[in-house]
């Protein structure tokens, strides 16, 4: 028994020589690249592709019309796709890299605030969460926001421990980047401000950010520099915030006012697994109790953004669980503190358990990114049907056009040479929008067309009857259904002109 203890101790001492960030980063990288291109781009990623394919001038017009809050991310992706292309994997690689860096930074943050073992287990738990894979495999800004949230918090701790303008400048830059990538992530500043206030009032030890050799009696008196650091950030982000606020009614017209059960469902939503989310909350609660005052920063970094968004969501429709993904690393830090209290083998067993419990959701999210996952939309399958049967002169019609499903973008992404979009009078790029404008008199625009590919959302045995308004009337008057191909989430039909037309 004594030899076993000595062996375990020697192994842990050997592991201490390895950088604490390495194992979490490598595990996160391995998990997120697995099946990276398995699920086809979903509606939000199609919006990213559409925006990233535009010129900077066209992106500026888009931001002036809709989705200004995501404009800086779209500009970043524009530069990225210009270098590496716009394949599904290429579009998602930035998220993979961001989550990988976030895991490594989280491990370092845990080691700084508590100890190496806490940092290691925090990073490993973060790596195996289904939510880490879900948002690490998505061409959207949430993974980047998660990385920047951890980076900004790590730089805050460094600045509070060893005050200096260079450190505060680094912190300000990280917070500015965080706000530009994801405005709602700036609610994290409430947690940062609380810690800064406590450090000024009662000392770094009370705020839970003191280093081992830092004396409360000699606490830093210059934490007012935090305010100075945040002011330029506010000035930089304020125009974007005001523009996004003006667009809210159009951008978030699908969101409802928050309810209490939305709050209880949040852990499962951000972890992408109700079981794993519940486990994370339970273990994190134990970790918070173990840490005492050292839990102030991670606890506030989880609770304050959630509570602020919930309070705002009771007044205006803002509550979307994925907007709060950036708080997950801090919950993992608390959970890591609890796991670090047991032996290394027992701690690794907890990590493995979390990974195993999340396997069904890991597999499901690699089949589709749609929610619910039981309702995928097969854009690629529909595009294959059209591509295989397309003839010169064919046209295509989408119904509905003004839909968050982005039926047109889904077909255009998967077809190099799609049929002519016969009803379009002004495409989405020229409009500075995510949707094209259609002909107000469809019958005139359809004149002279003999074959039309109709793409309709949902499953329909009679797809022509699902098209409403003048568009549907024109199609039913002049065309008949030659063949129908049902696909998950949508229906493709080939229409041919009536003989008596």
JOZI-V418349 format. One record per pair of residues at least 12 apart in sequence whose C-alpha atoms are under 8 Angstrom apart, sorted by the first residue. I is the first residue (numbers start at 1). J is the second residue. Records with the same first field share a line. If there is no record, write none. Layout:
I=J + J
This chain:
16=116
20=104 + 107 + 108 + 111 + 116 + 119 + 120
21=103 + 104 + 105 + 106 + 107 + 108 + 120 + 123
22=104
23=120 + 124
24=100 + 103 + 104 + 107 + 120 + 123 + 124 + 126 + 127
25=100 + 101 + 102 + 103 + 104 + 123 + 127
26=100
27=124 + 127 + 128
28=99 + 100 + 103 + 124 + 126 + 127 + 128 + 132
29=96 + 97 + 99 + 100
31=127 + 128 + 133
32=96 + 132 + 133 + 136 + 137
33=96 + 137
35=366
36=89 + 92 + 137 + 366
37=88 + 89
38=366 + 367
39=365 + 366 + 367 + 368 + 369
40=88 + 367 + 368 + 369 + 378 + 379 + 380
41=88 + 369
42=368 + 369 + 370 + 377
43=370 + 404 + 405 + 406 + 410
44=140
45=138 + 139 + 140
46=406 + 409 + 410 + 413
47=406 + 409 + 434
48=74 + 77 + 139 + 140
49=86 + 91
50=409 + 434
51=74 + 78
52=74 + 75 + 77 + 78 + 79 + 81
53=78 + 81
54=78 + 429
55=78
56=75 + 78
58=429 + 430 + 432
59=71 + 74 + 75 + 432
61=432 + 433
62=429 + 432 + 433 + 434
63=432
64=243 + 432
65=247 + 432 + 433
66=244 + 247 + 250 + 251 + 433 + 434
67=244 + 247 + 251
68=240 + 243 + 244 + 247
69=180 + 181 + 182 + 183 + 240 + 241 + 243 + 244
70=141 + 180 + 181 + 182
72=180 + 181
73=140 + 141 + 180 + 181
77=91
91=138 + 139
92=136 + 137 + 138 + 139
93=137 + 139
94=139 + 144
95=135 + 136 + 137 + 138 + 139 + 140 + 141 + 142 + 143 + 144
96=136 + 137 + 143
97=136
98=136 + 143 + 144 + 146 + 147
99=132 + 136 + 143 + 144 + 146 + 147
101=147
102=146 + 147 + 148 + 150 + 151
103=123 + 124 + 126 + 127 + 147 + 329
104=123
105=147 + 150 + 151 + 154
106=119 + 122 + 123 + 150 + 329 + 330 + 333
107=119 + 120 + 121 + 122 + 123
108=154
109=150 + 153 + 154
110=122 + 333
112=211
113=208 + 209 + 211 + 294
114=294 + 337
117=336 + 337 + 340
118=333 + 336 + 337 + 338 + 339 + 340
119=333 + 336 + 337
120=336
121=333 + 336 + 337 + 339 + 340 + 347 + 348 + 351
122=329 + 332 + 333 + 334 + 335 + 336 + 337
123=332 + 333 + 336
124=351
125=332 + 336 + 351 + 354
126=328 + 329 + 332
128=351 + 354 + 355 + 358
129=271 + 272 + 276 + 354 + 355 + 358
130=271 + 272 + 273 + 358 + 359 + 361 + 362
131=270 + 271 + 272 + 273
132=271
133=362
134=272 + 362 + 365 + 369
141=181 + 182
142=182 + 322 + 323 + 325 + 326
143=326
144=181
145=178 + 181 + 182 + 185 + 326
146=325 + 326 + 327 + 329
147=326
148=174 + 175 + 177 + 178
149=175 + 178 + 185 + 188 + 326
150=329
151=174
152=171 + 172 + 174 + 175
153=192
155=167 + 168 + 170 + 171
156=168 + 171 + 192
157=209
159=171
160=196 + 199 + 204 + 209 + 220 + 223
161=204 + 209 + 210 + 211 + 214 + 220
163=220 + 222 + 223
165=225
168=225 + 226 + 229
169=229
171=229
172=229 + 230 + 232 + 233
173=233
175=230 + 233
176=233 + 236 + 237
179=233 + 237
180=237 + 240
183=241
184=309 + 323 + 324
185=305 + 323 + 324 + 326
187=304 + 305 + 308 + 309
188=301 + 304 + 305
190=301 + 304 + 305
191=297 + 300 + 301 + 304 + 305
192=297 + 301
194=300
195=207 + 208 + 296 + 297
196=223 + 226
199=219 + 220 + 223
200=219 + 220 + 221 + 223
202=216
203=216 + 217 + 219 + 220
204=216 + 219 + 220
205=293 + 294
206=293 + 294
207=293 + 294 + 296 + 297
208=293 + 294 + 295 + 296 + 297
209=294 + 297
252=317 + 318
255=317 + 318 + 319 + 320
256=317 + 318 + 319
257=313 + 314 + 315 + 316 + 317 + 318 + 319
258=310 + 313 + 314 + 317 + 318 + 319
259=314
263=310
266=321
267=281
269=321 + 322
270=321 + 322 + 324 + 325 + 328
271=328
272=361
273=358 + 361
275=357 + 358
276=354 + 357 + 358
279=354
280=331 + 332 + 335
281=331 + 335
283=334 + 335 + 338 + 339
284=331 + 332 + 333 + 334 + 335 + 336 + 337 + 338
285=334 + 335
286=334 + 335 + 338
287=334 + 335 + 336 + 337 + 338 + 339
288=334 + 335 + 337 + 338
290=337 + 338
291=337
295=334
298=330 + 331 + 333 + 334
299=330 + 331 + 334
301=327 + 330
302=327 + 328 + 330 + 331
305=324 + 327
306=324
375=488 + 489
376=488 + 489
377=487 + 488 + 489 + 490
378=487 + 488 + 489 + 490
379=407 + 410 + 411 + 414
380=410 + 411 + 414
381=487
382=411 + 487 + 490 + 491 + 492
383=410 + 411 + 412 + 414 + 415
384=414 + 415
385=485 + 492
386=453
387=415 + 418
390=419
393=419 + 420 + 449 + 451
394=419 + 420 + 449 + 450 + 451 + 452 + 453
395=419 + 420 + 421 + 422 + 449 + 451 + 452 + 453
396=419 + 420 + 421 + 422 + 452 + 453 + 454 + 455
397=421 + 422 + 423 + 452 + 453 + 454 + 455
398=454 + 455 + 456
399=454 + 455 + 456 + 457 + 467
400=456 + 457 + 467
401=435 + 436
402=435
405=457
406=435
407=455 + 456 + 457
422=445 + 446
423=438 + 439 + 442 + 445 + 446
424=436 + 437 + 438 + 439
425=437 + 438 + 439
426=438
441=470 + 471
442=470 + 471 + 474
443=471 + 474 + 475
449=497
450=496 + 497
451=494 + 495 + 496 + 497
452=494 + 495 + 496
453=492 + 493 + 494 + 495
454=492 + 493 + 494 + 495
455=490 + 491 + 492 + 493
456=490 + 491 + 492
457=489 + 490 + 491
458=488 + 489 + 490 + 491
459=486 + 487 + 488 + 489 + 490 + 491
460=486 + 491
461=484
463=484 + 491 + 492 + 493
464=476 + 481
478=497 + 498 + 501
479=495 + 496 + 497 + 498
480=495 + 496 + 497 + 498
481=493 + 494 + 495 + 496
482=494 + 495 + 496
483=495
